[in-house]
Amino acid sequence: MNSFLFAIAYWTLSVFYSVTALILTLFPGRKPVSWVIHRYTRRMVWAMRVFAGIKLEIRGRENVPQQPVIFACKHHSWGDGFCIYSQFRDLAFVTGDHLEKFPLMSTLLRKLGAIVVNNCGGHEARKALATRSADAAKDGRSILIYPEGHLNAPGTYRRYRSGVWHMMNNFDMPVVPVATNLGLFWQEEHYKKTRGTAVLEFLEPIQPGMAKDEFLNTLRDRIETRSQQLISEATGEPFTPSVLVPA
């Protein structure tokens, strides 16, 4: 029943706030649309708690510097974006171009200053990531990116991509790894939701200057280890390392 109720709330909120945001794209500047989307994500976190029974616990806010940063997050489900975006007023987020298949979504993403890249990767995707993230950095905005570039079931991960390393060094911005166990309660795109307390934890920042391989290994180890610890904490089961999913 909680999954059904949340599905109704999800689509009701999504349609209402999407239409409102699209209307506000007619106004100059990014702030009106950004305010509505921030409000939408906060409402979605509220709906997760009230209808799906998923309470969000935030840890490690003291690890977020008082300057623009790059949030590199574990990506278990669609809910990840709502959870982290609800915590900050104006994030520039990296997303695949699959979202543009939805009507008028490209207009909304452009107004928000989202960093849209080709899901297939390659030279053009890297070029788009560099150009559009440079605009966000110039505006003094923090950037949200999922370095695996894909949703993953709890206990699994994909190869961490190097885009976040290039961004860190190009814009001299620290990277804040973000761990979560949200996939235990809302996995990937699954309809079913499970009651419980999901944790979103900001970890110790990684400063610019690391060699690429060292950085990617450090980032992966911090995110995967802590995410698995949070899963173990929630389930009461022994800690097990996450498993690489082949590309």
N, C-alpha and C positions, 0 to 999 in steps of 0.2 A: 504493500500500500504506500509506503514512504517513497518508493521509486516513482510510482504513478503520480502522486501529489507533487513531487519535485519536477517531474516532466511538464506538468501543467504550468507550474510557476516559472520554470525555465523558459518556455516558449512565450508565455504572457509577458514576462519581463523583457525578453529579447526583442520581441516585436515592438513593444511600446518604446523602449529606449532607442532602438535602431531608427524608428520613424522620427522620434524627437531629434536624434543626432543628425539625421539627414536633412531635416528642416533647418537646423542650426548651421549646416554647411553653407547656407546662403549668406550668413553673416561674415564680416571680415575677421581675420585672425583665427587662431586655433583654440583659444581659451573656452568659448562656449561649448564646443564639441568635446573638448577634453574634460570639462566639468561634468557633462552628461555621462560620458563613458566611465569616469571615476565613480559617479553615483550608481551607475548600472552595476559595476563590479562589486560595490559594497552591498547593494541589494541582493546580488546573487550569492554572496557569502552568507547573508542573512537567510536567504531561502534554503541554502544548504543546511543550515542549523535547524531551522523551523520545520521544513518539510522532509528533508532527507535524513535528519538526525546526525549530520556531520558537523561537529564543532571544530572551529579552526583555532589552533594555538600557535602564537608567534613567539619564536625564541631568537636570541642573538641580535636584537636590534642595536645593541651596543657595538657590534662589529661593523655597522654601516657608517663609513666616514661622512663627515659634514662637507661633502663635495660631490660632484657628479661621479658616478661609478658605473661599471658594467656588471649587471647581475647575471651570472651564469648559473642556470637552474636545471635541476633534475626535472624531467618531463614525463609524468605518469599519466596525466589525463587532461581533458579540456579544462578541468577545474583549476589547474595550476595557474593559468593566466589570470583568472578571476581573483585568486587568493593573493598573488603578489601585486597585481595592479591596484587592488583595493587599498594597499598600504602606502601608496605614494601618489602624489597629485598629478604628475606629468611625466610619464615614462615614454621613451621612444622604444618600441618593441620591434624585434626582428621576426618576420613571418614569411611563410612560403606564399607563392603566388596562387596557391589553390584557393585562398579566400576570395580572390577576385572573380571566381566563377559565380558567386552569389550576386544577385542584382544590386547595383548601386554601391556595392562594397568597395570598389576601387576608389570611388569618390570619397567615401568616408575614411578610408585608410590614408589617402593623400592628405586630407584635411588634418588628420591626427598627427601627421608626420611620421607614420609607420615606415619601417625599413623593409620593403618587400623585395624578396629575392626569388630567383628561379629554383623550384624544388629539386631540379635535376643537377644543380651545382654547375661546376665548370667555370671557365674564365669570365663569362658574362655575369654569373652570379656573384663571383668575388668582386668584380668591378662595381656592381650595383651596391653590394654591401659596403664597400669602401666609400663610395660617393655619398650614399644616403646616411650612413652613420656619421660621416664628417659633418653633415648639416646638423644633426642632433647634438654632436659634441660642441659645435660652434655656438649653439643656443644654450649651452650649459645644462643639457638634460641628461639624466641617467638613462642607460640603455639596458633593455631586457633581452637576453638571448638564450636559446636552448641549444647548447653546443653539440648535442647528439643529432639535432635536426629531425627528430622523430619521436613519436610517442613510444613508450616502452612499458611492458608489464612489470610489476614489482619483482625485484630480484634479477632483472636483466638490464643490459645497457648496450648501446651501439658505440662504434668508434667516435671519439670526440674530434670534431672538426677544428681546423686551425683558424677559422675566421675570428674567433674571440681573441686569439693571440695577436693577430694583426691589428685589431681594433685597440687593444690595450696599449700596444707600443706606438701606433700611429697617433693616438690622441692623449698619451701619457695619463691614462685613467686606470686606477686600481680595479681589479676584478674581485667581486664578492661572490664566492660559491654559495649556492643555496641548495640545501638538502630537504627532502620531504618524504613522507610515507602516505601521501594522499591516495596513491594507487590502491591501497588496501580497502579504501572506502568508495572511491570513484575511479575505476580502472579504465584508462584509455577513453574510448568512445562508448563504453558499455552503458546500457540502459539501467541495469541494476545498481542500486546504491546500498551501502552497508553502514549502519549507524556506528559512531565512534568519534574519537578525537584525532583529527589529522594535524600533524605538526609541519610547520614551515620554518626552517631554521637557517638564519644567515650565519655563515662561517667566517673565519678570519680572512681578511682580504689578502690577495696576492698582488704584490707591487710590480709595476712594469720593470723590464730589464732581463727577465729570465729567457734562456734559450727556448726555442719552440718546443722541442721534445720534452724537456724538463718541465716546462709549464703545463703542457697537456697531460703529462703523467701525474703531476701534482694536483691539478684541477680534478681530473678523473678520480684519483684516489680519495681526495677529500670528500667529494660529492657522493661517490658510491659507498664509501665506508660509512659515512654518517647516515646516509639514507637507509642503509641496511641495519644500522644500529637502531634507528627510529622504528623500523619495521619489527625488529626483534623486541624492542621495548613495548610496542603495541600488542603484539601477538603472544608474548611470553615464551616464544620459541628461541632456541639457541641462535646466535649470530651465524649467518652464512654469507660468504662473499657473493656479490652479484656476478652474473654470467654474461659473457660477451655474446651478442646476437650477430651472426654473420651478416654482412651487407647484402 
